[in-house]
Each structure stands twice: as C-alpha cells, then as structure tokens.
Amino acid sequence: MTDQDRQRVMDFIVEQQAKNSVAIDKLIESQHKAELRFERDEFRLDRDERLLKLIIRAGRRERRTRSEADERLTNALAELAKAQKRTEDSIAHTDNKLDALVDIVRQQRNGGSQSF
C-alpha cells in the first residue's frame, strides 16, 4: 500500500468519524428533545388524571345528592297521596252527611213536621 493509499484510507476514516460524530450529536439532541416531550406529556397526564378524579368525585357527589333528592321527593309524593286519600275520604263522608241533611230537609218540607 502506498502512502497515497494510506492517506486516502485515513481521510476516509476521519471523514466517517466526523459523520458518525455529527450523527451521534443529532441523536443526543433528538433524545434530549424526546425526554423534554416525555416530561411535558407526563405532567399533562398527571394533570388530566387529577382533573378526572375531581370530575369523578363531583359526579359521585351529584349522584348521591340526586338520589337523596329523589328519595325525599318520593316520600313527599307518598305523603301527598295519603293526604289526598284522607281528603277524598273526608269529602265522601261530608257528602254522605250533606245528602242525609238534604233528605231530612226534604222530608220536613214534604209533609214532615212543619215546625221549622
């Protein structure tokens, strides 16, 4: 091998080494950027998890509040239905008494005792 051949081989090796060094620097920079993106994404994911937990808690609290309100409403409607039944029974009883009074008044007008 001549000195010129050796010089070409050495130049080739140095050139390849320089290219490899540039490629490694690019990979290191790319890795650094990827790590920064990962940290940013991890922060966002943590934030999203916290928000999701808050939303779930709020949903559970709302469901519990709605269930309690539904139960109170159901109880109030049941009490209202009972009161309605008592009112209807009372009106029916009053109607019966009124009918009896009307019958008495008619009997007295139609020939019963006229001492009214």
Secondary structure, DSSP 8 states (H G I E B T S, - for coil): --HHHHHHHHHHHHHHHHHHHHHHHHHHHHHHHHHHHHHHHHHHHHHHHHHHHHHHHHHHHHHHHHHHHHHHHHHHHHHHHHHHHHHHHHHHHHHHHHHHHHHHHHHHHTTS----
